[in-house]
């Protein structure tokens, strides 16, 4: 099986905006991951190929919203705070709860 790695953000320069077909997105304060769908099975992989799907139970039924039988999606997982801003501290509690202090 081929190892899939999430794309990592890199800082651009203003000149990049002049390039034809240049695509950019705002930097979100989250975790980059790859969602792999194979029929109705879903994996959510972070760097190191760790499957963190169990940390996001609300995504367990996401396959019904993806028409393709198999696909690979690369994106950023973010958690928003009450002010509507991405909040890495809230995400960290979901992604790595074993790091939480008692």
Secondary structure, 3 states (H helix, E strand, C coil): CCCCCCCCCCCCCHHHHHCCCCCCCCCCCCEEEEEEEECCEEEEECHHHCECHHHCHHHCCHHHHCCCCEEEEEEEECCECCCCCECHHHHHHHHCHHHCCC
